[in-house]
Amino acid sequence: MSFSEQKWLDALQFADGSTWKEIPRGKGRLLIAAYPVELAEGNESAAAVYKLALERAGIVPAFDSKRGLPGMLIRPVVFQDSILYVFMSESGTAEDVDVTDRITQTRLTFRMPAQRARMVLLSKKDGRVLARYGFEE
């Protein structure tokens, strides 16, 4: 991990010289980085820390992705009979989306324009697309 403008951040560490701690606390664990990963160049460091935290907590993502989408928020909302996927791009460029819902095994692939949002409603019963919003028909 590197910091371009905040050179002093590269020197932050705990007393034992480490930059990462996992501390047991009650029934869980505290995960502590000696530096603010959100200030690192790129999103990879923050994404790795958040992914590790979810894994340690036993949380399985609702979908699989073929590749990372750092400029994209993908939010599945599970209802009784359906799953609503909300895709929001904060990227300055178009991105290829390729995700597979874990419940229905439905694969969603499309090109997401920059700075746009799209929604897809899936049937939990058979995985078919019930409705779409934000796609050019």
Secondary structure, DSSP 8 states (H G I E B T S, - for coil): ---SS-GGGGG---TTS-SEEEEEETTEEEEEESS-GGGSSSSHHHHHHHHHHHHHTT---SEEESS--TTEEEEEEE-SSEEEEEEEE--SS-EEEEEEETTT--EEEEEE-TT-EEEEEEETTT--EEEEES---
